[in-house]
Amino acid sequence: MKIDAAEIRYVELPLISPWRTAYGEDATIHSVMVRLESGGESAWGEATPFYAPTYSPESARSVYETAREFFLPQLVGETLDSAAEVMERLAVFKGNSFAKASVETAWWALDSKLKGIPLWRALGATEPVVRCGADFGVQDTIDELLALIQTAVDDDYPRIKLKVKHGWDIEMLEAVRGAFPDPVIHVDCNSGYDLKKDIDTLKAFDRFNLAMIEQPLDHLDLIDHAELQKQIQTPVCLDESVKRPRDFELALRVGACQVVNVKPGRVGGLHHAVMIHNMARDAGMDAWVGGMLESGVGAGICAALGTLPGFNYAADVFPSAKFYTEDIADRWIEQDENCNVVLDETPGVGFEPVPERLEKVTVMKANVG
């Protein structure tokens, strides 16, 4: 298909309550949305790197400027018939995974819409169901966290993820496992620990029968993660350290993980996400889809990815109402009584921004072509 024109927007989505992790606190989600046009049809993609370069070296502002100045001019006016061709056009540019994903996910959304099929089918899935887990950030008190976990247990979530950081880890887990000895639980460290300085704490995680310890060490690290995996029984899951298929190939080679988390934004889009899914499946490794608190548009993209059969651990695809008073999408992400997000046959992503809502949260916008 020929890309006739593009639009890019920097948006700020206020959260119901702040999201706290090892790298800080976010009260507003900063996101970049890209709309591509072809043959009178258009569709949106989204990447959500957060306001500051804390999760990754990219920020929402850098994603917006990079995609606007460098990436979109490479695509507008070009005929691009596959996601691989899109990525080839952008291959000269190093890194900038979220910026690439903002553009590449829009291509997938538009291509599937033009073909009259839902995105989940375009990605290769055969069933539209995504099993979802519950996630809880750092809370003010352990009692508040225990109350939240109780709601997840009552709702029969298949697993629970807990954010941890220094001072909110071992004591917190002792309380959690004392109250909830049986649920499937894993922890997410967001690169907050050091192999040498924190080895006693990292080994102590083995006491709590965790499904995995997600991204315990530095975001660029593979070797120390491999060394850590040798020293602990709990499976290591890589998140921030896998930014492209090449990173995952190296992680497999050195034994840096037993599980991999896949986020479209972090790995440069859906083409790379599917590649990593296939690599994990072929290696017999558990894999699952993560999220960045996207709007309903971006969450719909993550949900479509999560329908692929190799993602065998419950995803981070959250109901819109968990984080937002008003999502920008025409349909909100919802879960059924079995904690599943069930997609339908609507061509494309199936979640479109409402123009008035989108305009209200737009900080900057530009047109290309």
PyMOL commands that set and color helices and strands:
alter all, ss='L'
color gray80, all
select helices_A, chain A and resi 60-75+83-90+97-115+119-122+142-154+170-179+199-208+223-231+245-254+270-283+296-306+320-323+355-361
alter helices_A, ss='H'
color red, helices_A
select strands_A, chain A and resi 5-21+24-38+41-47+129-131+134-136+160-163+185-188+213-214+236-238+259-262+286-289+340-342+362-368
alter strands_A, ss='S'
color yellow, strands_A
deselect
rebuild
show_as cartoon
